[in-house]
Amino acid sequence: MIDLSALRSLLAVHQHGSVVAAAHALGYTPSAVSQQVKRLERQQGRPLLERVGRGVVLTDVGRLLAERGAGVLDELETLSHLGHDVDRPQGSFHVATFTTAHRGLLAPALAALEASAPQLRVTVTEADPRDVVLQVARGAADAGIVHDWESVHLDVPPGVEQEHLLLDRADLVVHRGHALADRETVTPRDLVRERWVCTPAGTLCHDWLLVMFARHGLRPDLRFTDNEYASHVALAAAGVAVALVPRLGRGPLPDDVVCVPVVDPVPERRVGLVWRRATTGNPARRALRDALVAAIS
């Protein structure tokens, strides 16, 4: 009989490329992952990992076991939902989401879920969309809300499904006294000499800002980074920076800032729901999806 916990550890090493990365993904220590793989090796009677330099790779047998085992684990997760009452979602359900969707989309959906599914306990964590997808793929989250931009696509791995929910546009936010405040539209060429605040390097929004300027052969003057758009608005209100701020979850703006539409290109991102294919039949996932759609409309 194959140890399913050990199989998950082997699959994590296969997906993430190292014991350390697998341990981080699973929330274990590297030692615990190594011990589980060794236990699986004893059960199989042959090595599943081999050392290459400072790292490890799966042997042919290990790779075959991981690839086939992924399907087995998906089937087991599907079976775990068969006995659920489709009309009464219940138990725990974890959602990972990016900040503005948490505020502007998920918050009203959660209020509706409390009324329609009182036996469902939803927990939420915030992360950049790339990390949201990883959490969903490895089972650390049951569903996720993500976004991607034109020319900055979000990589969704096999076994993870995605459904489009809405399009969200970002506007230039500047101080009311700024020279561009009265413009009907602006382009990156109008903005190249501005001091910018943006989300940190490695986030999708940061990557999009660079791509937007790169289309014109330009590079923005990035002076400030912060994950929270409220800080971006505050810097614009102080007149020390400009920012691209999405409309989703934006909230009321101070009187001393204005929004100016950006074109060529239009900064527009696709917002969607992601989940593991094996959990498609989960009534909690369906209830969340319905609540999100209702919140949009």
BELFEN-V13438 format. One record per residue. RES is the residue in three letters. PHI is phi in degrees with one decimal (NA if undefined). OMEGA is omega in whole degrees, 0 to 359 (999 if undefined). Layout:
[[RES & PHI & OMEGA] [RES & PHI & OMEGA]]
This chain:
[[MET & NA & 181] [ILE & -78.2 & 176] [ASP & -74.4 & 185] [LEU & -67.7 & 177] [SER & -64.7 & 178] [ALA & -66.7 & 178] [LEU & -64.3 & 177] [ARG & -63.0 & 179] [SER & -65.8 & 178] [LEU & -63.4 & 179] [LEU & -63.1 & 179] [ALA & -65.5 & 176] [VAL & -62.6 & 179] [HIS & -62.8 & 184] [GLN & -76.3 & 188] [HIS & -104.3 & 169] [GLY & 90.4 & 178] [SER & -161.4 & 178] [VAL & -66.8 & 181] [VAL & -64.1 & 180] [ALA & -65.6 & 178] [ALA & -63.6 & 179] [ALA & -62.4 & 179] [HIS & -62.8 & 181] [ALA & -65.9 & 184] [LEU & -88.4 & 184] [GLY & 79.5 & 178] [TYR & -106.4 & 169] [THR & -88.6 & 176] [PRO & -56.4 & 179] [SER & -62.8 & 180] [ALA & -65.5 & 178] [VAL & -63.5 & 179] [SER & -60.5 & 180] [GLN & -64.9 & 180] [GLN & -67.3 & 178] [VAL & -66.2 & 178] [LYS & -63.1 & 178] [ARG & -63.7 & 177] [LEU & -67.2 & 177] [GLU & -62.9 & 178] [ARG & -64.7 & 179] [GLN & -66.4 & 182] [GLN & -86.9 & 179] [GLY & 74.7 & 179] [ARG & -159.1 & 182] [PRO & -69.3 & 179] [LEU & -112.0 & 176] [LEU & -125.2 & 172] [GLU & -133.8 & 183] [ARG & -81.4 & 175] [VAL & -130.7 & 186] [GLY & 62.7 & 178] [ARG & -91.7 & 182] [GLY & -111.3 & 179] [VAL & -133.1 & 171] [VAL & -131.2 & 178] [LEU & -77.1 & 172] [THR & -70.4 & 179] [ASP & -58.7 & 179] [VAL & -66.8 & 179] [GLY & -62.4 & 179] [ARG & -66.1 & 179] [LEU & -64.0 & 180] [LEU & -64.7 & 180] [ALA & -66.6 & 183] [GLU & -66.1 & 178] [ARG & -74.3 & 180] [GLY & -65.7 & 178] [ALA & -60.2 & 178] [GLY & -66.1 & 179] [VAL & -63.2 & 181] [LEU & -65.1 & 176] [ASP & -63.1 & 179] [GLU & -62.8 & 179] [LEU & -63.8 & 179] [GLU & -66.8 & 177] [THR & -61.9 & 180] [LEU & -62.1 & 182] [SER & -65.4 & 181] [HIS & -99.1 & 186] [LEU & -65.1 & 183] [GLY & -87.8 & 182] [HIS & -72.0 & 174] [ASP & -74.2 & 186] [VAL & -63.6 & 181] [ASP & -93.1 & 183] [ARG & -136.5 & 176] [PRO & -56.8 & 183] [GLN & -151.6 & 180] [GLY & 87.3 & 182] [SER & -97.0 & 180] [PHE & -146.7 & 185] [HIS & -107.1 & 181] [VAL & -117.6 & 172] [ALA & -106.8 & 185] [THR & -153.3 & 173] [PHE & -87.3 & 195] [THR & -58.6 & 186] [THR & -68.0 & 175] [ALA & -70.7 & 176] [HIS & -58.3 & 184] [ARG & -78.4 & 189] [GLY & -94.7 & 185] [LEU & -127.1 & 186] [LEU & -72.9 & 182] [ALA & -56.4 & 178] [PRO & -66.8 & 178] [ALA & -66.4 & 179] [LEU & -65.2 & 178] [ALA & -62.4 & 178] [ALA & -67.8 & 180] [LEU & -65.4 & 179] [GLU & -60.3 & 180] [ALA & -81.2 & 185] [SER & -88.9 & 182] [ALA & -136.8 & 186] [PRO & -64.5 & 180] [GLN & -89.8 & 179] [LEU & -96.3 & 179] [ARG & -104.0 & 183] [VAL & -98.6 & 172] [THR & -118.0 & 186] [VAL & -136.1 & 170] [THR & -128.9 & 181] [GLU & -102.1 & 178] [ALA & -161.9 & 173] [ASP & -65.2 & 183] [PRO & -51.1 & 179] [ARG & -61.6 & 178] [ASP & -71.7 & 177] [VAL & -59.5 & 180] [VAL & -60.9 & 179] [LEU & -63.1 & 179] [GLN & -62.3 & 179] [VAL & -67.3 & 183] [ALA & -61.9 & 183] [ARG & -92.6 & 177] [GLY & 87.9 & 178] [ALA & -75.3 & 175] [ALA & -132.3 & 180] [ASP & -81.6 & 178] [ALA & -157.6 & 180] [GLY & -144.9 & 173] [ILE & -109.6 & 187] [VAL & -132.5 & 171] [HIS & -141.4 & 168] [ASP & -144.7 & 186] [TRP & -114.5 & 172] [GLU & -57.9 & 180] [SER & 74.9 & 174] [VAL & -129.9 & 188] [HIS & -84.9 & 177] [LEU & -89.1 & 181] [ASP & -81.7 & 179] [VAL & -107.7 & 187] [PRO & -73.0 & 175] [PRO & -57.2 & 181] [GLY & 92.8 & 178] [VAL & -113.3 & 179] [GLU & -96.5 & 180] [GLN & -138.6 & 176] [GLU & -125.8 & 178] [HIS & -69.8 & 179] [LEU & -112.4 & 184] [LEU & -164.3 & 171] [LEU & -103.8 & 182] [ASP & -124.2 & 181] [ARG & -105.4 & 175] [ALA & -108.2 & 178] [ASP & -118.8 & 171] [LEU & -72.6 & 176] [VAL & -110.7 & 182] [VAL & -136.0 & 175] [HIS & -65.3 & 183] [ARG & -58.8 & 180] [GLY & -89.7 & 181] [HIS & -67.1 & 182] [ALA & -61.9 & 182] [LEU & -97.1 & 188] [ALA & -63.6 & 183] [ASP & -95.8 & 181] [ARG & -73.8 & 176] [GLU & -73.1 & 176] [THR & -147.7 & 174] [VAL & -135.5 & 176] [THR & -121.4 & 177] [PRO & -55.0 & 178] [ARG & -63.9 & 177] [ASP & -74.0 & 192] [LEU & -112.0 & 189] [VAL & -66.9 & 181] [ARG & -91.1 & 181] [GLU & -81.6 & 172] [ARG & -87.8 & 188] [TRP & -110.3 & 163] [VAL & -116.3 & 184] [CYS & -149.2 & 173] [THR & -67.3 & 186] [PRO & -62.6 & 177] [ALA & -56.4 & 181] [GLY & 98.7 & 176] [THR & -86.6 & 181] [LEU & -63.0 & 181] [CYS & -66.5 & 176] [HIS & -63.4 & 180] [ASP & -61.7 & 180] [TRP & -62.9 & 180] [LEU & -59.1 & 178] [LEU & -64.3 & 180] [VAL & -65.3 & 181] [MET & -57.7 & 179] [PHE & -75.3 & 182] [ALA & -61.4 & 177] [ARG & -59.9 & 179] [HIS & -105.0 & 182] [GLY & 70.4 & 184] [LEU & -120.1 & 175] [ARG & -139.4 & 182] [PRO & -74.4 & 176] [ASP & -88.6 & 183] [LEU & -85.1 & 182] [ARG & -97.7 & 189] [PHE & -134.1 & 173] [THR & -129.8 & 179] [ASP & -163.9 & 180] [ASN & -74.2 & 188] [GLU & -102.5 & 182] [TYR & -66.9 & 176] [ALA & -60.9 & 177] [SER & -69.4 & 177] [HIS & -61.7 & 179] [VAL & -63.0 & 180] [ALA & -63.9 & 178] [LEU & -67.6 & 176] [ALA & -65.8 & 179] [ALA & -64.7 & 178] [ALA & -81.3 & 178] [GLY & 78.2 & 183] [VAL & -103.5 & 181] [ALA & -159.4 & 170] [VAL & -117.0 & 184] [ALA & -152.6 & 167] [LEU & -98.1 & 184] [VAL & -121.4 & 179] [PRO & -62.3 & 178] [ARG & -76.0 & 180] [LEU & -62.5 & 178] [GLY & 70.9 & 185] [ARG & -69.3 & 182] [GLY & 78.9 & 180] [PRO & -63.4 & 179] [LEU & -102.8 & 177] [PRO & -61.8 & 181] [ASP & -64.9 & 185] [ASP & -92.5 & 172] [VAL & -128.1 & 177] [VAL & -133.5 & 178] [CYS & -107.3 & 179] [VAL & -124.7 & 179] [PRO & -62.9 & 179] [VAL & -108.1 & 178] [VAL & -131.7 & 175] [ASP & 57.2 & 3] [PRO & -96.7 & 173] [VAL & -78.0 & 179] [PRO & -76.1 & 185] [GLU & -129.1 & 181] [ARG & -120.9 & 178] [ARG & -93.1 & 179] [VAL & -106.4 & 183] [GLY & -147.0 & 178] [LEU & -105.9 & 177] [VAL & -122.1 & 178] [TRP & -158.8 & 176] [ARG & -73.7 & 182] [ARG & -55.2 & 182] [ALA & -66.1 & 182] [THR & -104.3 & 182] [THR & -56.2 & 181] [GLY & -83.2 & 181] [ASN & -63.9 & 181] [PRO & -62.2 & 178] [ALA & -67.0 & 179] [ARG & -64.7 & 179] [ARG & -64.3 & 179] [ALA & -65.2 & 177] [LEU & -63.0 & 181] [ARG & -59.2 & 181] [ASP & -63.6 & 180] [ALA & -67.5 & 178] [LEU & -66.7 & 179] [VAL & -62.6 & 179] [ALA & -65.3 & 179] [ALA & -66.7 & 179] [ILE & -70.9 & 182] [SER & -77.4 & 999]]
